[in-house]
Amino acid sequence: MAKIIFTSRYMKNPASSNAGKLIKYMGTRDGVEKLPNGIDNSPATKKQNDLICTALKTVPESWDYPEMKSYLKNKTKANATEFLNEFLERNADRIDGVKKLVNYYAERPGVEKIGKHGLFSQTDDKINLDDVADEVSSHNGIVWTHVISLKREDAERLGYNNANTWKNLVRRNALEIAKAHKIEPSNLQWYGAFHNTTHHPHIHLLVYSKSGQGYLTNKGIESMRSTFGNDIFRNEQYKLFEMQTEIRDELKNEARNVIDDLVAKIDSDVYVSDKIVDLFKKLAEQLKSYNGRLMYGYLPKSIKETVNNIVAELARDKNLTNLYSKWNEINREKLSLYYDKEKPDIPLEDNKEFRSIKNYILKLVNLISQTTTTKEIYKSSVEQSVSGILLALSKLIANSCKRKRAKLLGQVDSKLKSKLEKKKIAHGLRTDRTVNQNEIENDEEQGFTMSM
């Protein structure tokens, strides 16, 4: 069962009476909380069985009480008394009239009394039981009644086995109580009493607004449950939060390492599953057409789905699986403060605590995509430059060869060369002089182009 049991009800008309014989018997019977020695395992009496049947018909959810399950397994006087006692504690607001409810809080057997009765409130001013009963019964607004209960072992271990500790608990959380009931703090009025029962030490808390304002929603009830639970178990909860934070950070770092390793493998010859490769490629393509803010919360549904699928694949990693299992184990321990039944673990891809992993994937894939594009542009530019340089060099080499040939021709006997040129001129042919002049002009022009 949960470490803290928090039951809430309300009465629209406190002055009215709607209780039955069952509550009268349970509220007034002497020694209801303790059984004489030697009769614990005796069969439950007919009157007890009749009362239990009436209780189950009146409040069907009482079938789920742990005491009821114990009674069904073994119908003894002890188990019957434990169930009836627990039923009374959780449904005390159904006693005849508010006066009897207040009297029950203060004078019921087992209550720890402060002076003549067990009532306490926000201040240490003397409380007159009759005056309070009249005050509450004449109130024309809603009155809320709460029962806050602990297991005996937790109450003993944490020191919640006396009225003073519970009184201080309620006092330091009075603002949260007012906030939960939508009551201005200056108008808040509450009374409490501690019942030191055998299995579940608890307090009854009666709350209302002096001005008649206020209302309590399910969210407000959960807020109060959380407030009291976190306060009572604050040291244990702090340790759990500390451990969970440490594992969360370790898991996030390990996830980044896994992602980096996968990306490195994709660019190498190392095998990576086709599914993860396809998911990374798909995400890269989706991000090319996305112009919004690169944060998971701002993404369209289609891209979020791709990112979630990537995280789901990453969660298969052995190290990540072990770390996330430890995180969930601590989380279940935290939730056991309030809930009887264990809630199923949230898949890693749906857990908001680890959204930073998704944002890391987005930034990394986007960076790789941009880097790849830059490399392709640079590579194309370099290839074009190299091609142009090679072409220019080839022309220079060719022209250099021509100049060397011309220089060699210039070393031929000048008289013979002069005769040959005269014959060529006579026949209208080009001479070496004209050829050399054209080559020089071409070389000069090419040199100008390269220098540009």
Buried (B, 14 or more C-beta within 10 A) or exposed (E): BBBBBBBBBBBEEBEEEEBEEBBEBBBBEEEBBEBEEEEEEEEBEEEBBEBBEBBBEBBEEBEEBBBBEBBEEEBBBBBBBBBBBBBBBBBBBBBBBBBBBBBBBBBBBBBBEBEEBBBBBBEEEEBEBEEBBBBBBEBEBBBBBBBBBBBBEBBEEBEBBEBEBBBEBBBEBBEBBBBBBEBBEEBBBBBBBBBBBEBBBBBBBBBBBBEEBBEBEEEBBEBBBBBBBBBBBEEBBEEBEEBBEEBBEBBBEBBBEBBEEBBEBBEEEEEBEEEBBEBBEBBBEBBEEBEEEBEBEEBEEEBBBBBBBBBBBBBEBEEBEEBBEBBBEBBBBBEBBBEEEEEEBBEBBEBEBBBBBBBBBBEBBBEBBEEEEEEEEEEEEEEEEEEEEEEEEEBBEEBEEBEEBBEEEEEEEEEEBEEBBEEBEEEEEEBBEEBBEEBBEEBEEBEEEEEE
